[in-house]
Amino acid sequence: MAFQVSDYYDLVRLLHQHPEWQQELRQLLLTKEILELPQIVRELSEAQRRTEQRVEELAEAQRRTEQRVEELAEAQRRTEQRVEELTEAQRRTEQRVEELAEAQRRTEQKIEALVESQSKIEQQVKRLNDRVGHLDGRMLEIGYRDRVTAYFGNLLRKIRIVPSDEIVDRVENVLSQKEIDTLLALDLIVQGNLRRALQPLAQDALVWIAIEISATIADEDIDRVEERAALLRKAGVIVFPLVAGERISERVLDLARQAGVMVQLDGKFQNLEHALRRLGGE
């Protein structure tokens, strides 16, 4: 780092505050010969007073001293030149460091932009996945509506889809409007007579199936169908809650078993026997 003028004044101030440092500084800055020069001069002065012959010796010594001083001066010039070169090298180094720092800042900005772009892409992918999942669910729902007998014919006979107005007629004297709206949010409601081989109740008992349809069956599907089936029971309906879809985890399947909710994957019942026992009160 380049030596600044303020650094010089700080050094002067410290030397005034600590006089004992001055001698150490002299020893650091001056060569041994320069430090010994006062003593040599005193000895020459004393020799001058003693003999004329000594004067000549002192003159010769003086010439040698002057030669040495010139050598030191030349060495000092070389030192100063080297210091200047080092100062210039330091300046170039600092400039390069600043350029690298600026390049680093630009790199960090690019990385931040990439991170933000990646986040946007992930959000777009999530929205796309959500839309695809929603479309999958809608397609499944359409498939269940179109093929209700194929999906539930082995469970019910005389099976039919219950239209919304009929549902309202059945429950409007029992449920609040908010509860009716919740009930009508079911993806599908069908009814029919439980097949004789499966009846835990009377032979011709009319059974409703409350159905939530999702491509991937999740916890909230179990909760919703259970809540809405309870509203039908409140209106005096014998009802199976059922979730239908293409995929379900073992954890969610176990949750459905515990709740007494039937699960149908690709048209195949997963826990029908357990749900029938629940319906029969066993």
N, C-alpha and C positions, 0 to 999 in steps of 0.2 A: 504494500500500500504506500502511495506517495507521501513524503514528509510535508506537512502543512505548516504554514506560518504560525498558526495557533499552537501547534505542537512545540515550536521553538520557544514561544513565550511561556508555555507551561513548564518547559525545561528550565528556563531562566528563573522562573518563580520558585521552583522546587530547589534549585541550587542556593538561592538566597535563604530559603527556609531551613536548608540542611547544609551548612558550610562544610561539614565533615565529608560530604560527598565530592566536594570540589577537587580534593587531592586524588580521589579514586578516578574521577573523570579525566584529570590530567594524565594519569597513568594509562587510561584507556585510549586517549586521543593522541598523546605525544610519544614519540619513540624514546627509548632509553637515552640515546645520545642527546636529544633535545632537553631532557630532564636534567642531564648532567652538565649541560652547557653553563649555567650560572657558576657552578663550582669551578669549572675550567677557567672561566673568566676571572674569578677571584684569585685562583692560583697564578694566572698570568699577571694580574695586577701586582700581586705580592712579589713575583719574580722580577717584574719591571723595577720595583723599588729596590730589590736587592742587588741586581747586577745588570749591566748593559748587555752582557752576553745572553742573559736570560731573555732580554728583549727580542733578540733575533730568534731565539727558540719560540718565543711567544708569537712572533710575526709568522714564523713557519706554521706554527700550530693554528694560527688564525687563518692562514691560507688553506690549510687542510679543512678547517671548520667551514670556511666559505664554500669549499668544494663540496663538502658533505651537505651543506644547506642547499646548494644548487641541486644536488642529487635528490635530496628530500623534496625540493620544490617540484622537480620533474616527476618524482613518484606521486606527489600530491596531484599534479595535473593528470597523470594517468588514472589515479584513483577517482578524481572528479569526473573524468571522461567515462570511466566504468560505471560510476553512480548514475550518470546521465543515461547511459545505455540501459542500465537496470530499471531506471525510472520509466523510460520509454517502453521497455518490455512489460513493466507492471501496468502501464496505461493500456497497452494492447491487450494484456490479459484481462483487465477489468472490462474493457470494451467487449471482448469475446464472452466473458461471463454474462454481461448484460444482454448480449445477443442470444446466448443460450437460455437465459431467464425468459426473454421475450418469446423464444421458440417454445419453451416449456409452457408459458401462459397460453400460447396459441394451441398447443397440443391439448392442454386441459380443457380449453373451450371446445375444441373439436370432440373430445371425449364426452364432455357434458352434453353437447348437441346430439352425439350418437346415443347416449343414455336416454335422453329425452325422446329421440326418435324411436328407440327400442321400446320405451314405455308406451308410446302412442301405438306402435305396431301391436304390442301385446294387448292393449285395450281394444284395438280393432279386431284382433283375433278372438278375444273373449266375446266381444259383441257378435262377431260372426258365428262363433260356437253357440252362443245363446240363441241366435236366430235359427241356426241349423237345428239345435235341440228343440226349439219351439216348433219349427216346421216338422221335425220328426214326430213330435208329440201330436201335432195336428193331423199328420198323415195316419198315424196310428189310430187316432180318434175316429177319423173317417173310415178306416178299415174296420174298426169295431162296430160302427154304426151300420156299415154295409153288410157285415157278416156276423151279426149278433147271434144268429142261430148256430152258426159254425163254432163260435167261441163258447157259447153257454148252453147249447142244446143237450150236452151230456149231463147238465145239472138241472135244467128246467125244461118243462114242456109247455106248449102254448105260450112261447116266449114272445115278448114284444117290448119295444122302447116306449117308455112312459113320457108323453109330451109335457111341456112345461105348464100349460094351462091346467092339465089334469093334476099335476103335482100341487099347484096352487090351490085348486078346489079341495084337495085332500087335507091340506095342512093349515089353510088360512084362519080357521077358527081356533087353532091351537098355538100357532107360532106367531111371533112378532114379525113386522115387515123386515126388520134387519135379519132375523133368522131365516125368513123365506128367501131373501136375497142371497144369503150364505148358502142355503140349500140348492138354489138354482145355479150356483157356480160349479156344481158337479159336472164333470165332463160327460157323464152318461148315467141314466137310470133305466134299468130294465126290470120287468116283472114276469112271473110265470109260476106254474105249479111245480113244486119240488118233485123230482122223479121218485117213484115209489121206492126204489132200492136205496135211496139216500135219505128218506124221510125220517127225521127224529121226532116230527110232530104229526099232526093229523094228515091223512092221506092227501087231501086236496087243499092243503094250506097254500095260500097265495104268498109268494116270497118276492121281495124286491131286492135288487142288487144295486148298491150305490158304488159307482166306479170312478176312480181317478186314473188317468192315463198319462204316462210319461215315458219317453224313450229310456231314460235312466231313472229308476225308482229311487227316491231319496226319503229322508226322514219326514220332510214336510208333507210329502204325499200321504204317508201313513197318518200323520196328525190331521190333515184336512179330511180325508175320507172317514176317519173315525169320528171327527166332530160332526160331519154332515149326516152320517148314518145315525148318530145319536138324536139328531133333530127329527128324522123319520120315525124313530122309535117313540119319540115324544108324541108324535101324531098317531101312534098305535099301529105302526107298520112293522111287519116281520121283515127284517132287512139283513142282508150280508154286506159288510163293507169289503171292497175289493180294489186292489191296485193292479194295474196291468202295464206291461212294458216289455222292453227287450233286455234290460240289464238290471241287476240288483246285487248289492254286496251282501256277504254273509251277515254282517252286522245289522243291516237294514232288514234282511229277511228274518233274522231272529227277533228284531223289534216288532215286525208284523205278526209273528207267531204269538208273542206275548200280548199284543193288543187284540188278538182274535181277528185280524184282517187277512182275508184271502189274498194270495198272490198268484197272478197268472203271467207267465213268461212265454211269449210266442204261442199263445193258445193253450199252454199246459199249466194246470193247477199245481201249486207247490205245497200248500198246506190245507187242502180241502177238508180232510178228516178232522183236523183240529178245529176248523171253523164250524163244522157241523156239530161237533160236541158243544161248542160254545152256544150255538143256536138252540140246541136241545136242552141247555141248562145243565149239562153234565159237568 
